[in-house]
Amino acid sequence: MSFFSGPVVSVRDATIFQESVPVLSEVNFEIDKGELVFLVGRTGSGKSSLLKTLYADLPLRLGEINVAGFDLLQIKRNEIPLMRRKLGIIFQDFQLFSDRSVADNLFFVMRATGWKDRSKMRSRLMEVLIRVGLGSVENKYPHQLSGGEQQRVVIARALINEPLILFADEPTGNLDPEVSDGIFKLFLEINRSGTAILMATHDHRIIQKNPGRILQCEYGKVIDNTSGSVQYSGMD
């Protein structure tokens, strides 16, 4: 993991938009290296829009956000891929190429982020697959894997460039409880190795079993709850 000092994410007086509609205002928080933070709130409360703004899929229009050393108010389009090399992004719906093997899905990301040496790519491929407990699936296609295995491939993909932080949007939302627990255990192992994680979730069980810092989107604001409790009436 590359050296980095200071908060991995810093948000100051930001307004988060979905298209032209502000969904969150006066947003202020920081995430330090190695922190695990849950992002909660009702459907439509702005969780996904906040995450998309943090990894520059939605533009920042008002306020200040710095992610992995990049100023998102000033960032140029050609700088976004450079920033994303320092991030891992994990989606609920996997977003794997169905017509490509697991290996080719991961090689695609490597090539897109500047990898060129085939032997190093192959070595890194096996490292990340073994890390997520999938040492023998590189030649399989997504449809040949269970939902839990597909999510592990997505996590492996996110780990390729040794990210400073993982942004995870409902990573256990489509999985049954037993599989969800295994996936979250993997997140904990990744977090203990020094990678910060911001995880949007509706999974009350995970939060109850793993109390920690919570950012709660509610009534157009983000409440920073450092006590590890959450008002479940504010969640789906």
C-alpha positions as CSV (number, residue, x, y, z in Angstrom):
1,M,0.0,0.0,0.0
2,S,1.4,3.4,-1.0
3,F,2.4,5.8,1.8
4,F,-0.2,8.4,2.6
5,S,-0.5,10.8,5.5
6,G,-3.5,12.6,6.8
7,P,-7.2,11.7,6.4
8,V,-8.0,9.4,3.4
9,V,-11.3,11.3,3.0
10,S,-12.0,14.8,4.2
11,V,-15.4,16.5,3.6
12,R,-16.0,20.1,4.5
13,D,-19.4,21.9,4.1
14,A,-20.3,19.8,1.0
15,T,-23.6,19.6,-0.8
16,I,-24.3,16.3,-2.5
17,F,-26.4,16.4,-5.7
18,Q,-28.3,13.7,-7.6
19,E,-28.6,15.3,-11.1
20,S,-29.6,18.9,-10.2
21,V,-31.3,18.1,-6.9
22,P,-29.4,18.5,-3.6
23,V,-29.9,15.4,-1.5
24,L,-27.5,16.1,1.4
25,S,-26.2,19.5,2.6
26,E,-23.6,20.8,5.1
27,V,-21.8,17.5,5.0
28,N,-18.7,17.3,7.2
29,F,-16.6,14.3,8.2
30,E,-13.2,12.7,7.9
31,I,-12.1,9.1,7.5
32,D,-8.6,8.2,8.6
33,K,-6.3,5.5,7.3
34,G,-7.5,2.1,8.6
35,E,-10.9,3.2,9.8
36,L,-14.1,1.1,9.2
37,V,-17.1,3.3,8.9
38,F,-20.7,2.2,8.2
39,L,-23.0,4.5,6.0
40,V,-26.7,4.0,6.8
41,G,-30.0,5.6,6.0
42,R,-33.3,5.0,4.3
43,T,-33.5,4.2,0.5
44,G,-33.3,7.5,-1.2
45,S,-31.5,9.3,1.7
46,G,-28.4,10.0,-0.3
47,K,-26.0,7.2,0.6
48,S,-25.3,6.1,-3.0
49,S,-25.0,9.7,-4.2
50,L,-22.5,10.4,-1.5
51,L,-20.4,7.4,-2.4
52,K,-20.6,8.3,-6.1
53,T,-19.4,11.8,-5.3
54,L,-16.5,10.5,-3.3
55,Y,-15.2,8.4,-6.2
56,A,-16.0,11.1,-8.7
57,D,-18.8,9.4,-10.5
58,L,-21.0,12.4,-9.6
59,P,-19.4,15.9,-9.7
60,L,-18.8,17.9,-6.6
61,R,-20.5,21.3,-7.0
62,L,-20.4,22.9,-3.6
63,G,-18.0,22.5,-0.7
64,E,-14.7,20.8,-0.3
65,I,-13.9,17.1,-0.6
66,N,-10.4,15.6,-0.7
67,V,-10.0,11.8,-1.4
68,A,-6.6,10.2,-1.3
69,G,-4.9,13.5,-1.9
70,F,-7.2,14.6,-4.7
71,D,-9.3,17.8,-4.5
72,L,-12.6,16.8,-6.0
73,L,-13.8,20.3,-6.6
74,Q,-10.8,21.0,-8.9
75,I,-10.1,17.5,-10.3
76,K,-9.8,17.2,-14.1
77,R,-11.4,14.4,-16.0
78,N,-8.1,12.9,-16.9
79,E,-7.1,12.8,-13.2
80,I,-10.0,10.7,-12.2
81,P,-8.4,7.4,-13.3
82,L,-5.3,8.3,-11.3
83,M,-7.4,8.9,-8.2
84,R,-9.3,5.6,-8.6
85,R,-6.0,3.7,-8.6
86,K,-5.9,4.6,-4.9
87,L,-9.5,3.4,-4.3
88,G,-11.4,0.2,-4.4
89,I,-15.1,0.3,-5.4
90,I,-17.5,-2.5,-4.6
91,F,-21.0,-2.7,-6.0
92,Q,-24.0,-4.6,-4.8
93,D,-24.8,-5.9,-8.4
94,F,-21.2,-7.1,-9.0
95,Q,-20.7,-5.4,-12.4
96,L,-18.6,-8.3,-13.8
97,F,-18.3,-8.9,-17.5
98,S,-20.4,-12.0,-18.1
99,D,-18.6,-13.0,-21.3
100,R,-15.2,-12.9,-19.7
101,S,-13.5,-15.3,-17.3
102,V,-12.6,-14.2,-13.8
103,A,-9.0,-13.7,-14.9
104,D,-10.0,-11.6,-17.8
105,N,-12.3,-9.5,-15.6
106,L,-9.4,-8.7,-13.3
107,F,-6.9,-8.2,-16.2
108,F,-9.2,-5.6,-17.7
109,V,-9.0,-3.5,-14.5
110,M,-5.2,-4.0,-14.4
111,R,-4.8,-2.8,-18.0
112,A,-7.1,0.1,-17.4
113,T,-5.0,1.2,-14.4
114,G,-1.6,1.0,-16.1
115,W,-0.4,-2.6,-15.6
116,K,1.7,-3.8,-18.6
117,D,4.0,-6.7,-17.4
118,R,2.0,-9.9,-18.0
119,S,4.0,-11.9,-15.5
120,K,3.4,-9.3,-12.8
121,M,-0.3,-9.1,-13.7
122,R,-0.6,-12.9,-13.4
123,S,1.2,-12.9,-10.1
124,R,-1.0,-10.2,-8.7
125,L,-4.1,-11.9,-10.0
126,M,-3.3,-15.0,-8.0
127,E,-2.4,-13.0,-4.9
128,V,-5.8,-11.2,-4.7
129,L,-7.8,-14.3,-5.6
130,I,-6.1,-16.3,-2.9
131,R,-6.6,-13.5,-0.4
132,V,-10.4,-13.6,-0.9
133,G,-10.4,-17.4,-0.7
134,L,-10.8,-18.1,-4.5
135,G,-7.5,-19.6,-5.5
136,S,-8.9,-21.8,-8.3
137,V,-11.6,-19.9,-10.1
138,E,-9.6,-17.8,-12.6
139,N,-10.8,-19.7,-15.6
140,K,-14.5,-19.8,-14.6
141,Y,-17.1,-17.3,-15.8
142,P,-19.3,-15.3,-13.5
143,H,-22.4,-17.5,-14.2
144,Q,-20.5,-20.5,-13.0
145,L,-20.0,-18.9,-9.5
146,S,-22.4,-18.4,-6.6
147,G,-23.4,-14.9,-5.5
148,G,-21.0,-15.0,-2.6
149,E,-18.1,-16.1,-5.0
150,Q,-19.0,-13.4,-7.4
151,Q,-18.8,-10.8,-4.6
152,R,-15.4,-12.2,-3.6
153,V,-14.2,-11.7,-7.2
154,V,-15.5,-8.1,-7.0
155,I,-13.5,-7.6,-3.8
156,A,-10.4,-9.1,-5.4
157,R,-10.9,-6.7,-8.3
158,A,-11.1,-3.8,-5.8
159,L,-7.8,-4.9,-4.1
160,I,-5.7,-5.1,-7.2
161,N,-4.0,-1.7,-6.7
162,E,-3.7,-2.0,-2.9
163,P,-6.2,0.8,-2.3
164,L,-6.1,3.3,0.6
165,I,-9.8,3.0,1.0
166,L,-12.7,0.7,-0.2
167,F,-16.0,2.3,-1.0
168,A,-18.6,-0.5,-0.7
169,D,-22.3,0.1,-1.7
170,E,-24.5,-2.5,-0.1
171,P,-21.9,-5.3,-0.7
172,T,-24.1,-7.9,1.1
173,G,-27.4,-6.7,-0.1
174,N,-28.1,-9.6,-2.5
175,L,-26.6,-12.4,-0.3
176,D,-28.2,-14.6,2.3
177,P,-27.2,-14.1,6.0
178,E,-24.6,-16.9,6.2
179,V,-22.8,-15.7,3.0
180,S,-23.1,-12.1,4.1
181,D,-21.3,-13.0,7.3
182,G,-18.4,-14.6,5.4
183,I,-18.1,-11.5,3.1
184,F,-18.1,-9.1,6.0
185,K,-15.4,-11.2,7.8
186,L,-13.3,-10.7,4.7
187,F,-13.9,-7.0,4.9
188,L,-12.7,-7.1,8.5
189,E,-9.5,-8.9,7.5
190,I,-8.8,-6.3,4.8
191,N,-9.5,-3.5,7.2
192,R,-7.1,-4.9,9.8
193,S,-4.4,-4.9,7.1
194,G,-4.7,-1.0,7.1
195,T,-7.2,-0.3,4.3
196,A,-10.0,2.1,5.3
197,I,-13.5,1.0,4.5
198,L,-16.7,3.1,4.0
199,M,-19.6,0.6,3.7
200,A,-23.1,1.6,2.9
201,T,-25.5,-1.1,4.3
202,H,-29.0,-1.9,5.4
203,D,-27.8,-5.1,7.2
204,H,-28.7,-4.4,10.8
205,R,-27.2,-7.7,11.9
206,I,-23.7,-6.7,10.8
207,I,-23.9,-3.4,12.6
208,Q,-25.2,-4.9,15.8
209,K,-22.5,-7.6,15.8
210,N,-19.7,-5.2,14.8
211,P,-20.5,-1.9,16.6
212,G,-18.4,1.0,15.3
213,R,-18.5,4.4,13.8
214,I,-21.6,5.2,11.8
215,L,-22.5,8.0,9.3
216,Q,-26.2,8.2,9.1
217,C,-28.0,10.0,6.2
218,E,-31.2,11.4,7.5
219,Y,-33.4,14.5,6.6
220,G,-30.8,15.8,4.2
221,K,-27.9,15.7,6.6
222,V,-25.1,13.3,7.5
223,I,-24.9,12.6,11.3
224,D,-21.5,11.4,12.5
225,N,-22.2,8.9,15.2
226,T,-19.0,7.8,16.9
227,S,-20.6,5.9,19.7
228,G,-21.5,2.9,17.5
229,S,-25.2,3.1,18.0
230,V,-27.9,3.9,15.4
231,Q,-31.5,4.8,15.4
232,Y,-33.0,1.9,13.4
233,S,-36.1,3.8,12.7
234,G,-33.9,5.8,10.3
235,M,-33.0,2.7,8.3
236,D,-35.0,0.4,6.0
